[in-house]
Amino acid sequence: MRRPGLLAAAAIAVALAGCSGGDPAPTPSPTGLNAGAACELPAGARQTRFGEHGADLGGVILGSGQTGIVLAHQNGGDVCQWLPYAIELAGQGYRVLAFDFGGFGVSTSGDASTPQQVAAAAATLRADGATGIVLVGASMGGTAVLAAAPTVTPAPLAVVALSAPAMFGANALDAAPKLTMPVLYAAGEFESSFADSARELYGLTPKTTVKELLIVPTDWHGVFLVALGGPAATDTVRAKLAEFLKSHAPV
């Protein structure tokens, strides 16, 4: 399976106090953990720091709209992986939070599962001013947002899973029958098991739930399904996702 190269994981920048040697490093700023340090954050991006069950998670908030979108990255990724799409969404009027899962980028997980981390990100975005939340995840992050969706209160406006495995730390097979909000499953036909998982999860989602399945002719995976400059299949996914958001979670 061909996957474009991932951006380097974010490095934690710790500023040492300018006093005598041996003094302990100061506590990291309460405004953030320097998530996204490995990529160029746009003007107006705001650091955030939040936690759940011992997790210490860093993220970046872009935009100020009332509709919020949580972006959950895939295995091996971090905030930087979602940044180009996050900038697009913020430019359209959404309030967007991209965060580092525990064990990736700047974040530590403690005892928090990936769905619990997604739920904490949703609560953080609400506290920042979002009145409605959409959960969007790629691969590992897609499994996590599906598993988190039934537990988030108030319920998300919609959920999007790109190339989500049926199980990856979290169990999307158990969650899919519990989904009541609109859900979009998308995957590349040549991703083998990922396309199979999308079909299986779609089939497990209740018929009474608004659900869509998009399988496109590519082997591009996860977040790269919405990359600019990719094959024609990525344009199809981007258009479908834009239409889905406009229908179920407008700005």
Summary of the structure (lengths in Angstrom):
residues: 251
radius of gyration: 17.6
end to end distance: 35.0
largest distance: 65.9
contacts: 948
relative contact order: 0.14
helix: 33%
strand: 20%
